[in-house]
Structure formats: structure tokens, C-alpha cells
Amino acid sequence: MTNDSFPDEPHIKRIAAALWSREPAGTAALLVGAGFSRNAIPKRPSAGIMPGWNDIYTTMVEQLYPGDSTSDIMGREGPREWLLKQIGATSAYLRVAEEFEAQFGRGALDKLILQYVPDQQFKPGNLHRMLVELPWADIMTTNWDTLIDALFSQMV
């Protein structure tokens, strides 16, 4: 493959070199985002798929602004409708999480997140295994689930 057909090739080569630069672990660290948990395998069909931030976000918005509609008498959308249109915006996730914590307390926020992270109902997928088998210097994650941790502790 040439750089023209795969523009990230130099970056991949640099990561590969850092991974294999020393034993037993390389010098490359990895940051894994929350979407990676979608690769988890349900232990039983009723578990479905691991929820994403959109699911948690929608629940927080609905609890902060209950009711069918919060539009005013002039038909202008209220905060609930506006926030639900912001799904996918990182700043909206953070803002709503902060507002949720301010309204209901840190304990309620933690409880809600843990409710949406049913990692006891899932097991690490093949991509989880492949990821931890590489000689990363460190793996950091923004995930609340423990699927990567469980695999990593098995390997140590």
C-alpha cells in the first residue's frame, strides 16, 4: 500500500515500532474510548448490546426535564427538545452529566452509569483479546466496564 491509498500508514508504522521497541512491553500507550465496549459479547441473548453514551444521555435528559414536551406557548422548543437534538456532541454529554449531578447528586449519577454498564452480563469479545495481547506500555480507558481489566489481569 502506498501513502496515497492509506494516508495514515506512517502513523501505523510509528505505533508498530513503539509497540515492538522493547520487551516485554513496548513504549506505546493506548487510550480506549467507550465505543469499544460495543464489541463485548452478551452472556445470554436477553443482554442485547452494551449501551452507549446516547442511551445514558437520553435517560439523564428525560429525568432532568420530565414530560412529553417542554415547549412554551409560542411553540419554541424547550431545553428537553434542544438537548435531545444535541446527541453526539461531547460538550452536551458533559454539560448534561454535570447538570444531572448538580440536580440529583454524585451518588445518583454513579448509580445511573453503573445501571447502564452491565458488564456482569457481558464477556470480552475477540477485539478485546486481540487488543490486550499487543505489548502496550499501558492501556487507559474512559470505560466504566471492567472487560479490558478482566482480560489484562488474566494475562499478568
N, C-alpha and C positions, 0 to 999 in steps of 0.2 A: 504494500500500500504506500502511496506517496503522500506527502504533506498536503497536496492539493485535494486528495479524496478524503483524507482524515486529518483535519486541521489540529486536532488535539494530540496527535501522535507524539510530538516532542514532550508533552506533559506526561503522557503514559510512560514513555521511556524513562523520564526522570523519576517517577514514582517507582517503577520497577527496579531501577538502580538503587534507590533508597531502601526498598524492601529487602533486597538481597545483599546489602553492603556489608553486613557483619552477622555473626552467629551468636546466640540463637535467634535474636530478633534484629530486624533492620532498624533504620533510622526514620522510617516514615510512620507518622501517626495518622489515624483516621477519625473523622467525625461523621457519625451515622445519624441521619435525621429520622423523624418519626415515621415517615412513609415506609421505611424499611420493614417495620413491623407487619405490614400487609403481606409479607412473604411467609408469615407464620402459618403452620398447618393446624387446623382445628382438630382437637382430640375426638370430637363427635360432630356429626353434621349440624346439629342444632346450634353450635357455636357460631356459625356463619364465618365472617371475616373480621379481623381485628379492626375496631373502629378507628376512624381518622379524626384529625382536628376539627373538620367540618361538623362531625356529629356532636362533639363536646361543645363546640362554639354555639351551634343551634340550640342546644339544651340550655346553655347559660343565658342566651338572649331571651329565650322563652320564659325562663324563671325570673329574669330581671324585668321583663316587660310582658306580663301575662295578658291574655285576652286575644280575641280574634283580630282586632285592629286597633292601632293607636293613632289613626289619622284624626286630624282636627276637623271642625265643622266645615272648613273651607276645602276639605279633601286633600290637604297636604299630608304627605306621609309622616308618620311619627318615627321615633327612634327605633322601634322594633323593626319596621319595614326597612328602614335605611340600613340598620346593622345587618339584617339578613341578606341584603344585597352586597354586603362587603365580604362575603365568604371568599376565602382565598387570600385576602390581604393580611400579611403578617401583622401590621400595625393594628388592625381590627381585632385579631386574636388577643394580642397583648392588652389592648385597651379594655376589652370585654372581660378578660380574666382579672384585671386589676379592679374593674368596677364590681365584678361578682364578689371578689374578696372583700372589698370595702363594704358591700351591702350585707353579705352573709357570713363573713369571717373566713380566716385561712383554713380552719378545720373543714368547713363546708366545701371549699374549693378542692382541698386534698381529697375529700370523700368522693366528690363528683368525678375527679380524674381517675381515682382508683376504681370507681364503678365502671368507667369506660375502658379500663385496662385489665381485661380478664385473662391475664397471662397464665393462670392455672388451667384455663380451658384450651390452651394452645401449646404447641411444641415448636421448637425452632425448625425452620424449613431448610431446604438444601442450600439456599443462598446464605443463610446464617452460618451453616457449617463451612462452606467454602470461604466465607469472609474470615472466620476466626482461624482457619488453617494457614492463612498467609502470615508471614513473620512481621506483623506490625509492631512497632515500638510501643504503641499504646492505641487503644480503641476507646474513644469517647462517644457518648450518645446523649441525645436530648430525649430519648425514650423513657417512659415510666415503666415499661415492661422489663422483665429480667431475662428475656430469652437469650440475648448475647452473653450476659453474665453467666448463665447456667452452662452454656457451651464452653466458655472460656475457663471456668473453674474445673470442668471435666478434663481439659487438656493439660492443666498445670500439675 
